[in-house]
Amino acid sequence: MKRVILVLLGCLLALPQFAQERKYSTFYEQRATLFEELPTSPKDIVFLGNSITNGCEWSELLQNKNVKNRGISGDICMGVYDRLEPIVKGKPAKIFLLIGINDVSRGTSADTIVSRIEMIVQKIKRESPKTKLYLQSVLPVNECYGMFGGHTSRWQVVKQINDLLKPLAEKEHAKYVDLYSRFVDGDTGKMNPAYTNDGLHLLGKGYLLWRDIVEPYVNEK
């Protein structure tokens, strides 16, 4: 009993130190450390991003066993950058990147977000130059549900990011995948409510549309 108490006391004393040292969330650490144990190969097609990527069963949806989900809920641009190593060391065939909306919620400017995406792109090209990279536009958001206010209240920033992301893709010889124009309500400039129930994440119908957009790129040689 005394030993158990000492162990618990040690854990409690260590908690403040761990909290200060932790750079990202506990969920980030859980997923990132799992990905370190799940190798990629030159046949793999990696979907990389935040909760919107994390929330999909990509391999099933695309009916392709080589498709790997490397999304982490809550992730930001630098979070992706910091966990690239286990992904690029396997030299995957393709990477589909979608990141940036959680940076928006933190008040980060479109210029800064795109410069951080550029860092990700350049690291992938440097570490795995044969990997085909697909830069997916950031999806629109909608504040009509009264949820995720930090994300949805800055909905105008999303288009600013995408306006910069397309020329970045051209500059870095990556393919730009325009998701935004298929999900946005042309009258409001916000996410079409048919595809979401919280203004940020996607319903099944939204994932089916996303699949239809990216499937030709997934299957191209």
TORPA-4810 file (N, C-alpha, C, O; in nm, 3 decimals):
<nodes>
NODE_1_0.083_-0.121_0.000_0.000_0.000_0.000_0.086_0.126_0.000_0.058_0.222_-0.071_M
NODE_2_0.192_0.123_0.082_0.282_0.236_0.090_0.347_0.264_-0.045_0.365_0.379_-0.085_K
NODE_3_0.382_0.155_-0.115_0.447_0.170_-0.246_0.349_0.234_-0.347_0.389_0.318_-0.427_R
NODE_4_0.224_0.193_-0.341_0.123_0.250_-0.431_0.107_0.399_-0.408_0.096_0.478_-0.502_V
NODE_5_0.105_0.437_-0.279_0.091_0.579_-0.244_0.210_0.660_-0.296_0.193_0.771_-0.347_I
NODE_6_0.329_0.602_-0.284_0.449_0.671_-0.331_0.446_0.688_-0.483_0.485_0.793_-0.535_L
NODE_7_0.401_0.585_-0.552_0.391_0.594_-0.699_0.292_0.702_-0.740_0.320_0.783_-0.828_V
NODE_8_0.175_0.702_-0.673_0.074_0.803_-0.704_0.124_0.943_-0.673_0.099_1.037_-0.749_L
NODE_9_0.196_0.958_-0.562_0.251_1.087_-0.525_0.351_1.134_-0.629_0.354_1.251_-0.666_L
NODE_10_0.434_1.041_-0.677_0.532_1.075_-0.780_0.465_1.122_-0.908_0.511_1.216_-0.973_G
NODE_11_0.356_1.056_-0.945_0.282_1.095_-1.065_0.223_1.235_-1.050_0.229_1.317_-1.142_C
NODE_12_0.167_1.262_-0.931_0.106_1.392_-0.908_0.210_1.503_-0.910_0.185_1.611_-0.964_L
NODE_13_0.326_1.477_-0.853_0.432_1.577_-0.851_0.485_1.604_-0.991_0.532_1.714_-1.020_L
NODE_14_0.479_1.502_-1.078_0.532_1.516_-1.214_0.435_1.586_-1.308_0.476_1.636_-1.413_A
NODE_15_0.309_1.591_-1.272_0.208_1.646_-1.364_0.235_1.789_-1.409_0.229_1.816_-1.529_L
NODE_16_0.266_1.882_-1.319_0.291_2.019_-1.365_0.406_2.027_-1.465_0.401_2.104_-1.561_P
NODE_17_0.511_1.947_-1.441_0.626_1.947_-1.531_0.585_1.896_-1.668_0.623_1.954_-1.770_Q
NODE_18_0.506_1.787_-1.672_0.461_1.732_-1.799_0.374_1.833_-1.873_0.385_1.848_-1.995_F
NODE_19_0.288_1.902_-1.798_0.199_2.000_-1.861_0.279_2.111_-1.926_0.243_2.159_-2.034_A
NODE_20_0.388_2.153_-1.861_0.471_2.259_-1.916_0.549_2.211_-2.038_0.571_2.287_-2.132_Q
NODE_21_0.592_2.086_-2.037_0.675_2.034_-2.145_0.593_1.992_-2.266_0.647_1.987_-2.377_E
NODE_22_0.465_1.961_-2.249_0.384_1.911_-2.359_0.361_2.021_-2.462_0.308_2.127_-2.429_R
NODE_23_0.401_1.996_-2.585_0.389_2.094_-2.692_0.251_2.089_-2.756_0.195_2.191_-2.795_K
NODE_24_0.197_1.966_-2.767_0.067_1.947_-2.830_-0.024_1.869_-2.735_0.015_1.838_-2.622_Y
NODE_25_-0.143_1.838_-2.780_-0.241_1.773_-2.693_-0.204_1.627_-2.664_-0.119_1.568_-2.730_S
NODE_26_-0.270_1.571_-2.563_-0.250_1.429_-2.533_-0.296_1.343_-2.650_-0.234_1.241_-2.680_T
NODE_27_-0.404_1.383_-2.716_-0.452_1.307_-2.832_-0.350_1.310_-2.944_-0.326_1.209_-3.011_F
NODE_28_-0.289_1.426_-2.965_-0.182_1.438_-3.065_-0.071_1.337_-3.035_-0.025_1.265_-3.123_Y
NODE_29_-0.028_1.333_-2.909_0.079_1.241_-2.871_0.037_1.096_-2.891_0.117_1.013_-2.936_E
NODE_30_-0.088_1.065_-2.859_-0.136_0.928_-2.876_-0.132_0.887_-3.022_-0.083_0.779_-3.056_Q
NODE_31_-0.183_0.973_-3.108_-0.186_0.940_-3.251_-0.046_0.943_-3.313_-0.009_0.853_-3.388_R
NODE_32_0.029_1.046_-3.281_0.162_1.061_-3.341_0.254_0.945_-3.304_0.330_0.896_-3.388_A
NODE_33_0.247_0.901_-3.178_0.332_0.789_-3.138_0.284_0.658_-3.200_0.364_0.567_-3.225_T
NODE_34_0.153_0.647_-3.227_0.104_0.530_-3.300_0.157_0.533_-3.443_0.200_0.430_-3.495_L
NODE_35_0.153_0.649_-3.507_0.200_0.659_-3.645_0.348_0.626_-3.657_0.394_0.578_-3.761_F
NODE_36_0.422_0.652_-3.551_0.564_0.617_-3.552_0.584_0.467_-3.562_0.687_0.420_-3.611_E
NODE_37_0.485_0.391_-3.514_0.494_0.245_-3.516_0.428_0.184_-3.639_0.436_0.063_-3.661_E
NODE_38_0.363_0.267_-3.721_0.295_0.218_-3.841_0.371_0.268_-3.963_0.351_0.381_-4.006_L
NODE_39_0.457_0.186_-4.019_0.542_0.233_-4.128_0.464_0.261_-4.256_0.360_0.201_-4.281_P
NODE_40_0.518_0.353_-4.336_0.466_0.376_-4.470_0.561_0.313_-4.571_0.677_0.286_-4.541_T
NODE_41_0.509_0.291_-4.693_0.589_0.228_-4.797_0.572_0.306_-4.927_0.484_0.391_-4.936_S
NODE_42_0.654_0.278_-5.028_0.642_0.349_-5.156_0.510_0.325_-5.229_0.482_0.392_-5.328_P
NODE_43_0.429_0.232_-5.182_0.297_0.209_-5.243_0.187_0.290_-5.175_0.075_0.297_-5.226_K
NODE_44_0.218_0.350_-5.062_0.115_0.412_-4.980_0.071_0.548_-5.032_0.148_0.623_-5.092_D
NODE_45_-0.057_0.578_-5.006_-0.117_0.707_-5.035_-0.166_0.762_-4.902_-0.258_0.707_-4.841_I
NODE_46_-0.105_0.869_-4.857_-0.126_0.919_-4.721_-0.216_1.042_-4.723_-0.192_1.139_-4.795_V
NODE_47_-0.322_1.036_-4.641_-0.406_1.154_-4.617_-0.362_1.214_-4.484_-0.371_1.151_-4.379_F
NODE_48_-0.315_1.338_-4.491_-0.248_1.402_-4.379_-0.322_1.531_-4.342_-0.349_1.615_-4.427_L
NODE_49_-0.356_1.544_-4.213_-0.427_1.665_-4.173_-0.477_1.661_-4.030_-0.418_1.598_-3.943_G
NODE_50_-0.590_1.730_-4.008_-0.646_1.745_-3.873_-0.770_1.657_-3.856_-0.780_1.550_-3.916_N
NODE_51_-0.865_1.703_-3.775_-0.983_1.620_-3.744_-1.068_1.590_-3.867_-1.133_1.486_-3.873_S
NODE_52_-1.069_1.680_-3.963_-1.152_1.660_-4.081_-1.099_1.541_-4.161_-1.177_1.464_-4.218_I
NODE_53_-0.968_1.525_-4.165_-0.906_1.407_-4.226_-0.920_1.287_-4.133_-0.955_1.177_-4.177_T
NODE_54_-0.891_1.308_-4.006_-0.896_1.205_-3.904_-1.031_1.133_-3.903_-1.038_1.013_-3.877_N
NODE_55_-1.140_1.208_-3.932_-1.275_1.155_-3.917_-1.323_1.064_-4.027_-1.437_1.017_-4.021_G
NODE_56_-1.241_1.038_-4.126_-1.285_0.958_-4.241_-1.219_0.821_-4.244_-1.103_0.806_-4.203_C
NODE_57_-1.292_0.721_-4.291_-1.237_0.588_-4.316_-1.191_0.585_-4.462_-1.260_0.533_-4.550_E
NODE_58_-1.074_0.642_-4.487_-1.030_0.667_-4.624_-1.010_0.540_-4.706_-1.050_0.532_-4.822_W
NODE_59_-0.948_0.441_-4.645_-0.920_0.317_-4.718_-1.049_0.251_-4.765_-1.058_0.203_-4.878_S
NODE_60_-1.150_0.248_-4.678_-1.279_0.191_-4.714_-1.351_0.276_-4.818_-1.407_0.224_-4.915_E
NODE_61_-1.349_0.407_-4.797_-1.422_0.496_-4.885_-1.366_0.491_-5.027_-1.441_0.497_-5.125_L
NODE_62_-1.234_0.481_-5.037_-1.169_0.477_-5.168_-1.144_0.336_-5.218_-1.096_0.316_-5.329_L
NODE_63_-1.178_0.236_-5.133_-1.160_0.095_-5.169_-1.017_0.069_-5.216_-0.993_0.010_-5.321_Q
NODE_64_-0.924_0.115_-5.133_-0.783_0.104_-5.168_-0.703_0.076_-5.041_-0.694_0.162_-4.952_N
NODE_65_-0.646_-0.043_-5.031_-0.575_-0.084_-4.910_-0.446_-0.007_-4.888_-0.390_-0.010_-4.778_K
NODE_66_-0.399_0.062_-4.990_-0.275_0.139_-4.976_-0.297_0.279_-4.920_-0.200_0.351_-4.893_N
NODE_67_-0.422_0.317_-4.902_-0.452_0.450_-4.849_-0.439_0.448_-4.697_-0.498_0.363_-4.630_V
NODE_68_-0.363_0.543_-4.643_-0.339_0.550_-4.499_-0.389_0.684_-4.443_-0.366_0.790_-4.503_K
NODE_69_-0.455_0.679_-4.329_-0.506_0.799_-4.263_-0.404_0.845_-4.159_-0.374_0.773_-4.064_N
NODE_70_-0.352_0.964_-4.177_-0.257_1.023_-4.082_-0.310_1.158_-4.033_-0.234_1.254_-4.017_R
NODE_71_-0.442_1.163_-4.010_-0.502_1.283_-3.954_-0.502_1.279_-3.802_-0.516_1.173_-3.742_G
NODE_72_-0.487_1.396_-3.742_-0.494_1.408_-3.596_-0.587_1.524_-3.561_-0.564_1.638_-3.602_I
NODE_73_-0.691_1.495_-3.487_-0.787_1.597_-3.447_-0.717_1.709_-3.370_-0.638_1.685_-3.280_S
NODE_74_-0.748_1.832_-3.409_-0.689_1.948_-3.343_-0.555_1.991_-3.397_-0.498_2.089_-3.349_G
NODE_75_-0.503_1.921_-3.497_-0.367_1.951_-3.543_-0.359_2.084_-3.616_-0.456_2.133_-3.674_D
NODE_76_-0.240_2.141_-3.610_-0.208_2.268_-3.674_-0.092_2.247_-3.770_-0.035_2.138_-3.777_I
NODE_77_-0.056_2.350_-3.843_0.050_2.337_-3.943_0.181_2.286_-3.882_0.243_2.194_-3.935_C
NODE_78_0.224_2.347_-3.772_0.351_2.306_-3.714_0.342_2.168_-3.650_0.443_2.098_-3.638_M
NODE_79_0.223_2.127_-3.609_0.206_1.991_-3.560_0.231_1.890_-3.669_0.295_1.788_-3.646_G
NODE_80_0.179_1.918_-3.789_0.206_1.832_-3.904_0.355_1.831_-3.936_0.414_1.726_-3.957_V
NODE_81_0.414_1.949_-3.939_0.557_1.960_-3.969_0.640_1.876_-3.873_0.734_1.807_-3.914_Y
NODE_82_0.605_1.881_-3.745_0.684_1.812_-3.643_0.668_1.660_-3.646_0.749_1.589_-3.586_D
NODE_83_0.565_1.609_-3.715_0.546_1.464_-3.718_0.563_1.404_-3.858_0.514_1.295_-3.886_R
NODE_84_0.631_1.476_-3.945_0.649_1.428_-4.081_0.744_1.310_-4.093_0.729_1.227_-4.182_L
NODE_85_0.842_1.301_-4.005_0.950_1.204_-4.021_0.901_1.061_-4.042_0.946_0.996_-4.136_E
NODE_86_0.811_1.008_-3.957_0.767_0.869_-3.979_0.691_0.849_-4.110_0.681_0.737_-4.160_P
NODE_87_0.639_0.956_-4.164_0.564_0.948_-4.290_0.658_0.949_-4.409_0.650_0.863_-4.496_I
NODE_88_0.748_1.046_-4.412_0.832_1.062_-4.531_0.944_0.959_-4.539_0.996_0.933_-4.647_V
NODE_89_0.982_0.901_-4.427_1.092_0.804_-4.434_1.053_0.678_-4.511_1.140_0.605_-4.557_K
NODE_90_0.922_0.652_-4.525_0.876_0.539_-4.603_0.863_0.571_-4.751_0.828_0.483_-4.830_G
NODE_91_0.889_0.697_-4.789_0.881_0.741_-4.929_0.747_0.705_-4.993_0.745_0.635_-5.094_K
NODE_92_0.635_0.751_-4.936_0.504_0.714_-4.990_0.485_0.766_-5.132_0.549_0.863_-5.174_P
NODE_93_0.397_0.699_-5.206_0.373_0.738_-5.345_0.309_0.876_-5.353_0.345_0.957_-5.439_A
NODE_94_0.212_0.903_-5.263_0.138_1.028_-5.267_0.105_1.075_-5.126_0.087_0.994_-5.035_K
NODE_95_0.098_1.205_-5.109_0.049_1.265_-4.985_-0.056_1.369_-5.021_-0.033_1.458_-5.103_I
NODE_96_-0.174_1.356_-4.958_-0.281_1.454_-4.972_-0.286_1.534_-4.842_-0.321_1.481_-4.737_F
NODE_97_-0.251_1.660_-4.850_-0.242_1.745_-4.731_-0.359_1.841_-4.723_-0.392_1.909_-4.820_L
NODE_98_-0.422_1.845_-4.608_-0.525_1.946_-4.577_-0.502_1.994_-4.434_-0.522_1.918_-4.339_L
NODE_99_-0.460_2.118_-4.419_-0.428_2.170_-4.287_-0.447_2.322_-4.287_-0.437_2.387_-4.391_I
NODE_100_-0.474_2.378_-4.170_-0.476_2.522_-4.156_-0.594_2.580_-4.079_-0.583_2.689_-4.024_G
NODE_101_-0.707_2.509_-4.074_-0.826_2.569_-4.013_-0.810_2.587_-3.862_-0.866_2.680_-3.805_I
NODE_102_-0.734_2.500_-3.796_-0.712_2.518_-3.652_-0.615_2.633_-3.624_-0.619_2.694_-3.517_N
NODE_103_-0.528_2.663_-3.721_-0.444_2.782_-3.710_-0.531_2.907_-3.721_-0.507_3.007_-3.653_D
NODE_104_-0.632_2.901_-3.808_-0.726_3.012_-3.821_-0.791_3.043_-3.686_-0.804_3.159_-3.647_V
NODE_105_-0.831_2.937_-3.616_-0.900_2.956_-3.487_-0.810_3.018_-3.381_-0.860_3.072_-3.283_S
NODE_106_-0.679_3.011_-3.401_-0.585_3.070_-3.307_-0.552_3.215_-3.343_-0.471_3.278_-3.276_R
NODE_107_-0.616_3.267_-3.448_-0.593_3.405_-3.488_-0.475_3.424_-3.581_-0.435_3.538_-3.606_G
NODE_108_-0.420_3.315_-3.632_-0.305_3.323_-3.722_-0.347_3.378_-3.857_-0.454_3.345_-3.908_T
NODE_109_-0.264_3.462_-3.916_-0.296_3.524_-4.044_-0.283_3.424_-4.158_-0.213_3.323_-4.146_S
NODE_110_-0.350_3.453_-4.269_-0.342_3.367_-4.387_-0.198_3.356_-4.437_-0.153_3.248_-4.475_A
NODE_111_-0.125_3.468_-4.438_0.014_3.467_-4.484_0.100_3.372_-4.401_0.179_3.295_-4.455_D
NODE_112_0.083_3.378_-4.270_0.163_3.292_-4.181_0.125_3.146_-4.199_0.213_3.059_-4.201_T
NODE_113_-0.003_3.118_-4.211_-0.048_2.980_-4.230_0.011_2.922_-4.357_0.061_2.809_-4.357_I
NODE_114_0.007_2.997_-4.466_0.058_2.946_-4.593_0.210_2.932_-4.589_0.265_2.842_-4.652_V
NODE_115_0.278_3.020_-4.518_0.423_3.006_-4.505_0.459_2.880_-4.428_0.562_2.817_-4.455_S
NODE_116_0.375_2.842_-4.331_0.399_2.719_-4.256_0.366_2.596_-4.341_0.432_2.493_-4.331_R
NODE_117_0.263_2.607_-4.424_0.235_2.498_-4.518_0.352_2.483_-4.615_0.388_2.371_-4.653_I
NODE_118_0.410_2.593_-4.655_0.527_2.588_-4.743_0.643_2.513_-4.677_0.715_2.439_-4.743_E
NODE_119_0.661_2.532_-4.547_0.763_2.457_-4.474_0.737_2.308_-4.481_0.829_2.229_-4.499_M
NODE_120_0.610_2.269_-4.467_0.573_2.127_-4.477_0.605_2.074_-4.615_0.664_1.967_-4.630_I
NODE_121_0.566_2.150_-4.717_0.589_2.109_-4.856_0.737_2.090_-4.883_0.778_1.990_-4.942_V
NODE_122_0.816_2.185_-4.839_0.959_2.178_-4.867_1.027_2.063_-4.794_1.121_2.003_-4.845_Q
NODE_123_0.979_2.032_-4.673_1.036_1.919_-4.601_1.000_1.788_-4.669_1.084_1.698_-4.678_K
NODE_124_0.877_1.775_-4.717_0.838_1.653_-4.788_0.922_1.638_-4.914_0.971_1.529_-4.942_I
NODE_125_0.938_1.745_-4.988_1.017_1.739_-5.113_1.163_1.705_-5.084_1.227_1.633_-5.161_K
NODE_126_1.213_1.757_-4.975_1.353_1.732_-4.940_1.375_1.588_-4.894_1.474_1.525_-4.933_R
NODE_127_1.284_1.537_-4.812_1.302_1.404_-4.753_1.247_1.292_-4.841_1.291_1.177_-4.829_E
NODE_128_1.152_1.323_-4.928_1.092_1.219_-5.013_1.059_1.279_-5.149_0.942_1.298_-5.182_S
NODE_129_1.161_1.310_-5.228_1.142_1.386_-5.351_1.054_1.320_-5.457_1.002_1.389_-5.544_P
NODE_130_1.037_1.189_-5.452_0.955_1.120_-5.552_0.807_1.114_-5.513_0.723_1.072_-5.593_K
NODE_131_0.776_1.155_-5.392_0.636_1.155_-5.347_0.558_1.264_-5.420_0.601_1.380_-5.424_T
NODE_132_0.444_1.227_-5.477_0.356_1.325_-5.540_0.273_1.393_-5.431_0.208_1.327_-5.350_K
NODE_133_0.278_1.525_-5.431_0.212_1.600_-5.325_0.090_1.673_-5.379_0.095_1.741_-5.482_L
NODE_134_-0.020_1.658_-5.306_-0.146_1.722_-5.343_-0.187_1.817_-5.230_-0.212_1.774_-5.118_Y
NODE_135_-0.192_1.946_-5.262_-0.233_2.047_-5.164_-0.383_2.071_-5.180_-0.428_2.125_-5.281_L
NODE_136_-0.458_2.030_-5.079_-0.603_2.047_-5.083_-0.641_2.181_-5.021_-0.588_2.220_-4.916_Q
NODE_137_-0.731_2.251_-5.085_-0.775_2.380_-5.032_-0.845_2.360_-4.898_-0.909_2.258_-4.874_S
NODE_138_-0.832_2.459_-4.811_-0.900_2.456_-4.682_-1.050_2.466_-4.706_-1.096_2.546_-4.788_V
NODE_139_-1.126_2.384_-4.635_-1.271_2.383_-4.651_-1.335_2.506_-4.589_-1.285_2.559_-4.489_L
NODE_140_-1.445_2.552_-4.646_-1.517_2.664_-4.584_-1.579_2.622_-4.451_-1.589_2.503_-4.421_P
NODE_141_-1.620_2.719_-4.373_-1.684_2.695_-4.244_-1.814_2.777_-4.238_-1.839_2.860_-4.325_V
NODE_142_-1.895_2.752_-4.136_-2.022_2.822_-4.124_-2.060_2.836_-3.977_-2.064_2.737_-3.904_N
NODE_143_-2.087_2.960_-3.933_-2.117_2.987_-3.794_-2.265_2.967_-3.759_-2.306_2.996_-3.647_E
NODE_144_-2.346_2.919_-3.854_-2.491_2.913_-3.834_-2.531_2.817_-3.721_-2.642_2.828_-3.669_C
NODE_145_-2.443_2.725_-3.683_-2.477_2.630_-3.577_-2.436_2.679_-3.438_-2.468_2.616_-3.338_Y
NODE_146_-2.367_2.791_-3.433_-2.324_2.845_-3.304_-2.217_2.762_-3.236_-2.206_2.762_-3.114_G
NODE_147_-2.138_2.690_-3.316_-2.033_2.604_-3.262_-1.898_2.641_-3.324_-1.893_2.698_-3.433_M
NODE_148_-1.790_2.609_-3.254_-1.654_2.634_-3.304_-1.638_2.779_-3.348_-1.595_2.807_-3.460_F
NODE_149_-1.674_2.869_-3.258_-1.672_3.012_-3.290_-1.536_3.064_-3.332_-1.528_3.152_-3.418_G
NODE_150_-1.430_3.010_-3.273_-1.296_3.055_-3.310_-1.264_3.026_-3.455_-1.191_3.101_-3.520_G
NODE_151_-1.318_2.916_-3.506_-1.297_2.879_-3.646_-1.394_2.954_-3.737_-1.354_3.016_-3.835_H
NODE_152_-1.522_2.948_-3.702_-1.626_2.995_-3.795_-1.639_3.146_-3.801_-1.684_3.200_-3.902_T
NODE_153_-1.599_3.216_-3.695_-1.611_3.362_-3.696_-1.509_3.425_-3.790_-1.524_3.541_-3.829_S
NODE_154_-1.407_3.352_-3.826_-1.302_3.403_-3.915_-1.312_3.336_-4.053_-1.211_3.307_-4.116_R
NODE_155_-1.435_3.313_-4.096_-1.458_3.237_-4.219_-1.396_3.303_-4.342_-1.364_3.235_-4.440_W
NODE_156_-1.380_3.436_-4.339_-1.322_3.505_-4.455_-1.176_3.467_-4.477_-1.125_3.475_-4.589_Q
NODE_157_-1.107_3.427_-4.369_-0.964_3.395_-4.379_-0.942_3.270_-4.465_-0.837_3.255_-4.527_V
NODE_158_-1.041_3.182_-4.468_-1.026_3.058_-4.545_-1.000_3.087_-4.692_-0.910_3.028_-4.752_V
NODE_159_-1.077_3.176_-4.750_-1.055_3.208_-4.891_-0.919_3.276_-4.911_-0.853_3.254_-5.013_K
NODE_160_-0.879_3.357_-4.816_-0.747_3.421_-4.825_-0.637_3.316_-4.830_-0.541_3.329_-4.906_Q
NODE_161_-0.651_3.213_-4.748_-0.552_3.103_-4.748_-0.549_3.036_-4.885_-0.443_3.015_-4.943_I
NODE_162_-0.667_3.002_-4.935_-0.673_2.929_-5.061_-0.622_3.012_-5.178_-0.563_2.958_-5.272_N
NODE_163_-0.643_3.144_-5.173_-0.591_3.231_-5.278_-0.439_3.231_-5.281_-0.378_3.256_-5.385_D
NODE_164_-0.377_3.203_-5.167_-0.231_3.195_-5.158_-0.181_3.052_-5.180_-0.068_3.030_-5.224_L
NODE_165_-0.267_2.956_-5.149_-0.225_2.816_-5.156_-0.209_2.768_-5.300_-0.119_2.690_-5.330_L
NODE_166_-0.295_2.815_-5.388_-0.287_2.771_-5.528_-0.156_2.813_-5.593_-0.091_2.729_-5.656_K
NODE_167_-0.113_2.939_-5.582_0.018_2.974_-5.638_0.134_2.904_-5.569_0.237_2.879_-5.631_P
NODE_168_0.119_2.873_-5.440_0.223_2.796_-5.371_0.237_2.659_-5.436_0.348_2.612_-5.460_L
NODE_169_0.125_2.595_-5.464_0.129_2.463_-5.528_0.200_2.471_-5.663_0.281_2.385_-5.697_A
NODE_170_0.169_2.575_-5.740_0.234_2.592_-5.871_0.384_2.614_-5.855_0.464_2.558_-5.930_E
NODE_171_0.420_2.695_-5.758_0.561_2.725_-5.733_0.639_2.600_-5.693_0.753_2.581_-5.736_K
NODE_172_0.578_2.515_-5.612_0.646_2.397_-5.559_0.619_2.271_-5.643_0.657_2.161_-5.604_E
NODE_173_0.554_2.288_-5.757_0.524_2.176_-5.848_0.443_2.067_-5.778_0.464_1.948_-5.800_H
NODE_174_0.351_2.111_-5.695_0.253_2.021_-5.633_0.119_2.042_-5.704_0.101_2.140_-5.776_A
NODE_175_0.027_1.950_-5.684_-0.105_1.965_-5.746_-0.201_2.029_-5.646_-0.211_1.986_-5.530_K
NODE_176_-0.270_2.130_-5.692_-0.369_2.197_-5.609_-0.504_2.131_-5.631_-0.550_2.118_-5.745_Y
NODE_177_-0.567_2.088_-5.522_-0.698_2.022_-5.529_-0.801_2.117_-5.469_-0.799_2.144_-5.350_V
NODE_178_-0.890_2.165_-5.552_-0.988_2.264_-5.510_-1.111_2.196_-5.448_-1.203_2.156_-5.520_D
NODE_179_-1.110_2.183_-5.317_-1.227_2.134_-5.244_-1.324_2.249_-5.217_-1.446_2.232_-5.219_L
NODE_180_-1.267_2.365_-5.191_-1.344_2.481_-5.143_-1.464_2.513_-5.231_-1.575_2.529_-5.181_Y
NODE_181_-1.442_2.522_-5.361_-1.550_2.567_-5.449_-1.666_2.469_-5.456_-1.777_2.506_-5.493_S
NODE_182_-1.640_2.343_-5.420_-1.745_2.241_-5.424_-1.825_2.236_-5.293_-1.937_2.186_-5.290_R
NODE_183_-1.767_2.288_-5.186_-1.833_2.284_-5.055_-1.895_2.418_-5.016_-1.981_2.423_-4.927_F
NODE_184_-1.854_2.524_-5.080_-1.900_2.657_-5.039_-2.037_2.689_-5.097_-2.070_2.649_-5.209_V
NODE_185_-2.116_2.761_-5.019_-2.241_2.817_-5.067_-2.206_2.948_-5.138_-2.157_3.042_-5.076_D
NODE_186_-2.232_2.952_-5.267_-2.192_3.068_-5.346_-2.256_3.198_-5.303_-2.202_3.305_-5.329_G
NODE_187_-2.372_3.191_-5.239_-2.441_3.313_-5.197_-2.384_3.371_-5.068_-2.386_3.493_-5.049_D
NODE_188_-2.333_3.286_-4.981_-2.286_3.332_-4.850_-2.134_3.330_-4.836_-2.079_3.402_-4.753_T
NODE_189_-2.066_3.248_-4.916_-1.922_3.230_-4.900_-1.886_3.139_-4.783_-1.771_3.135_-4.740_G
NODE_190_-1.986_3.067_-4.731_-1.965_2.980_-4.615_-1.996_2.834_-4.653_-2.048_2.807_-4.760_K
NODE_191_-1.962_2.744_-4.563_-1.988_2.602_-4.589_-2.135_2.577_-4.617_-2.222_2.626_-4.544_M
NODE_192_-2.163_2.502_-4.721_-2.299_2.460_-4.749_-2.349_2.373_-4.634_-2.289_2.269_-4.607_N
NODE_193_-2.458_2.411_-4.566_-2.506_2.334_-4.451_-2.545_2.190_-4.484_-2.562_2.109_-4.393_P
NODE_194_-2.558_2.157_-4.610_-2.591_2.019_-4.648_-2.479_1.923_-4.612_-2.501_1.802_-4.603_A
NODE_195_-2.356_1.976_-4.593_-2.240_1.889_-4.573_-2.188_1.887_-4.430_-2.089_1.819_-4.402_Y
NODE_196_-2.251_1.959_-4.339_-2.200_1.968_-4.202_-2.315_1.980_-4.104_-2.425_2.023_-4.140_T
NODE_197_-2.290_1.942_-3.978_-2.391_1.965_-3.874_-2.334_2.044_-3.757_-2.397_2.055_-3.652_N
NODE_198_-2.212_2.099_-3.775_-2.155_2.184_-3.671_-2.081_2.305_-3.729_-2.027_2.387_-3.655_D
NODE_199_-2.079_2.316_-3.861_-2.016_2.429_-3.926_-1.869_2.411_-3.956_-1.808_2.497_-4.020_G
NODE_200_-1.811_2.300_-3.912_-1.668_2.276_-3.930_-1.640_2.136_-3.985_-1.567_2.121_-4.083_L
NODE_201_-1.699_2.035_-3.921_-1.673_1.896_-3.960_-1.776_1.848_-4.061_-1.881_1.911_-4.080_H
NODE_202_-1.746_1.735_-4.124_-1.829_1.689_-4.234_-1.922_1.575_-4.195_-1.889_1.488_-4.114_L
NODE_203_-2.040_1.578_-4.255_-2.131_1.464_-4.252_-2.087_1.363_-4.359_-1.998_1.390_-4.439_L
NODE_204_-2.150_1.247_-4.356_-2.118_1.144_-4.455_-2.128_1.194_-4.597_-2.045_1.160_-4.682_G
NODE_205_-2.231_1.274_-4.625_-2.250_1.330_-4.758_-2.131_1.415_-4.799_-2.092_1.417_-4.916_K
NODE_206_-2.073_1.485_-4.703_-1.955_1.566_-4.731_-1.835_1.482_-4.766_-1.759_1.515_-4.857_G
NODE_207_-1.817_1.371_-4.693_-1.705_1.283_-4.724_-1.722_1.216_-4.860_-1.623_1.191_-4.929_Y
NODE_208_-1.845_1.186_-4.899_-1.868_1.128_-5.031_-1.831_1.228_-5.141_-1.773_1.190_-5.243_L
NODE_209_-1.864_1.355_-5.120_-1.825_1.457_-5.217_-1.674_1.469_-5.223_-1.616_1.476_-5.331_L
NODE_210_-1.610_1.472_-5.107_-1.464_1.481_-5.101_-1.402_1.364_-5.176_-1.308_1.382_-5.253_W
NODE_211_-1.454_1.245_-5.153_-1.403_1.128_-5.225_-1.414_1.147_-5.376_-1.320_1.119_-5.450_R
NODE_212_-1.529_1.195_-5.420_-1.549_1.213_-5.564_-1.449_1.311_-5.623_-1.407_1.296_-5.738_D
NODE_213_-1.410_1.411_-5.545_-1.314_1.511_-5.593_-1.173_1.453_-5.602_-1.103_1.475_-5.700_I
NODE_214_-1.132_1.379_-5.498_-0.992_1.334_-5.493_-0.968_1.200_-5.561_-0.854_1.167_-5.592_V
NODE_215_-1.073_1.123_-5.585_-1.053_0.987_-5.638_-0.974_0.985_-5.770_-0.887_0.899_-5.787_E
NODE_216_-1.000_1.076_-5.862_-0.917_1.074_-5.985_-0.769_1.096_-5.958_-0.685_1.039_-6.027_P
NODE_217_-0.737_1.178_-5.857_-0.597_1.201_-5.822_-0.537_1.079_-5.752_-0.420_1.046_-5.771_Y
NODE_218_-0.618_1.013_-5.671_-0.571_0.892_-5.603_-0.538_0.784_-5.703_-0.440_0.711_-5.686_V
NODE_219_-0.618_0.773_-5.806_-0.602_0.664_-5.903_-0.507_0.694_-6.016_-0.466_0.603_-6.088_N
NODE_220_-0.470_0.822_-6.034_-0.382_0.854_-6.147_-0.244_0.796_-6.126_-0.196_0.786_-6.013_E
NODE_221_-0.181_0.758_-6.233_-0.047_0.698_-6.228_0.060_0.804_-6.214_0.179_0.771_-6.209_K
</nodes>
